Amino acid sequence: MNDDRVERLLRGYGLPEAPLALDRRVLAQAERILARTRARAAAAGIAREFANALGFGYVSYVVDLVTATDAEYRVDLI
Amino acid sequence: MGGLSSVMESDSSDRRHVDRNRDRGAEAHGEEAAFTELYRDYRTRLHQYALSLVRDREAAEDAVHDAFLGWVRQLSAGKTPRQAAPYLYASVRNRCLDRLRRRPEIALDDAHVELLAAPAGDEERIRLRQALNRLLLALPEEQREVVVLRTWHDMEFAAIAALQGTPVSTAIARYHYALAKLRKELEAHE
């Protein structure tokens, strides 16, 4: 037996399936987080429309200007 | 005229803000689908990677869970990392190493985790699976990591070295040491 054969032997194996409980846990929590994001966006939209109707559209413009952030790459270091 | 154009500009700017919020809502729906796809693409690989690092089912699941939710939080804050794979692998690795710092690695005899799945009908691999699984788990942590990433995750040595924070030559050497060890043990086994 040589190293190539060991390599080929290993590569022929597949990976064990991830548990379904993990799928449920991750997907349910992700859905909750993204639903909160949607709700926040909807509430902000309504508040903005209301402010615009009252003639305070410049306020939301300034808020957008100040809070807009660029996407960035970040890895959480613990 | 200047007044009218400034009103029109303000109107279109207001509409842009409203549209942006509507877009954000639609984006979140799209993000949910994109996240589910991302999760399906990486779940098996990251789960095996975490298992190989911590040799403990529960800790591996927690690491994968936390890494994916970290990604979702970045997404919902509008800060999607540019590339999914480097982020997710680094995130799982950090969480596993943190866990190992807090609690010592589980003893080999108590590590009841499977890193390999033998293809149905492949007698040789079915016969050797248990022994190989144990040999893999018995490898030093950093060698085991290189073998797993190189063999089942198709990762280049440069990417593995970047993940481990070592020179590429070290990653290559670890891989070859591990293969030699596995070969020797397999010969003894057969």
Interface residues (C-beta under 8 A of the other chain):
Chain A: M1 N2 D3 R5 V6 E7 L9 L10 R11 G12 Y13 G14 L15 P16 E17 A18 P19 A21 L22 D23 R25 V26 L27 Q29 A30 E31 I33 L34 A35 R36 T37 R38 A41 A42 A44 G45 R48 E49 N52 G57 Y58 S60 Y61 D64 T69 A71 E72 Y73 R74 V75 D76 L77 I78
Chain B: S10 S13 D14 H17 V18 R20 N21 R22 R24 G25 A28 H29 E31 E32 F35 T36 Y39 R43 T44 R45 L46 H47 Q48 L51 R57 E61 V64 H65 F68 L69 G70 V72 R73 Q74 L75 S76 A77 G78 K79 T80 P81 R82 Q83 P86 Y87 A90 S91 N94 R95 D98 E114 L115 L116 A117 A118 P119 D122 E124 R125 L128 R129 L132 V147 T151 W152 H176 L179 A180 L182 R183 L186 E187 E190
